[in-house]
Amino acid sequence: EIQFAMQQNGEIPADKLFSHPSPEIINQAIKLGFLHLDNDIIQMAAEAILGPTALNEAVSDIEPANTGSCALLAIYDVATQLLRVANAGDSRAVLGKRNAAGEWEAIPLSVDQTASDENEAARIKAEHPNEPNVIDNGQVLGRAISRAFGDIRCTMLGPVVRTEPVITTTKIEPEKGDFVIMASGGLWDNLTSEQAVELVGRWLKQNDVHHIPSKFDMVPLLNDSSLIEKFTKGPPADNPEPYMAYTDLCMADEKHFVVVDDNAAAHLVRNSLGGDREDLLRGMFSGNPPYSGYLK
């Protein structure tokens, strides 16, 4: 689809599209795909505002441009074992790889693009030299992120918030057990990249997926039957830790990590929101939008 759009717009010569495109051509195609989609989102909102559109349809068409969204894309070339990751926003991709000692290491495949990032802050200030308050209190015009789709309030001002993604290319060795975690900012608000990689490593060990012993195998695993009983008998009568201030909780606590899910993604989410603390876990899932986002 990206190649077709590029060919139609004449942005890349047709003879270079399909015959072993260079890395630069591939990266350009990804960036143009992001920019075209963002343009479609903004254009759809503009037409809804200016055109003869039914109110319910207009509200629906305007919403994507009003709220905006981050984006994280991964493209894997089986022949070269190269993984390209394109990121616009505070989503994150992390590679889990064993080192020479057999220990899991977390290798970043993307950088959170926020005003807190020195490179992003420097770029924005350089592009808007006459706007000293373009970054205020670690935010860009009241937003934490510096790249995103839509969000017309920011993208139309300059634009300050960009859509063009930052792309990285990394050699992946799946035959050695490499894996990639891709998640939005909500997960990374609660888990570090290192914790997430070790959690997946623990899940792989429990499920005996390409199991290779490592020092993380020394971490005790809770008995499955006891956990199943704990998680199915309902919430406790009272708070098991009555003096814990749940409002102060932010990062996940490794001492509460458990392996009870058949799905690795569900395993990560469970441990990011409470692990074996059933009361906390249920509470995190009980909120209604938009306040549920602040809880998680």
Sequence and secondary structure as in RCSB ss.txt:
>XXXX:A:sequence
EIQFAMQQNGEIPADKLFSHPSPEIINQAIKLGFLHLDNDIIQMAAEAILGPTALNEAVSDIEPANTGSCALLAI
YDVATQLLRVANAGDSRAVLGKRNAAGEWEAIPLSVDQTASDENEAARIKAEHPNEPNVIDNGQVLGRAISRAFG
DIRCTMLGPVVRTEPVITTTKIEPEKGDFVIMASGGLWDNLTSEQAVELVGRWLKQNDVHHIPSKFDMVPLLNDS
SLIEKFTKGPPADNPEPYMAYTDLCMADEKHFVVVDDNAAAHLVRNSLGGDREDLLRGMFSGNPPYSGYLK
>XXXX:A:secstr
 HHHHHHHHTSS GGGTSSS  HHHHHHHHHHHHHHHHHHHHHHHHHHHHS   HHHHHHHHHHHHH B EEEEE
EETTTTEEEEEEESS EEEEEEE TTS EEEEESS   BTTSHHHHHHHHHH TT TTSEETTEETTBSBSB B 
 HHHHTSSS SB   EEEEEE  GGGT EEEEE HHHHTT  HHHHHHHHHHHHHHTTSS    GGGGS    HH
HHHHHHHS   SS SSTT  GGG  S  GGG     SSHHHHHHHHHHTTT HHHHHHHHS  TTHHHHH 
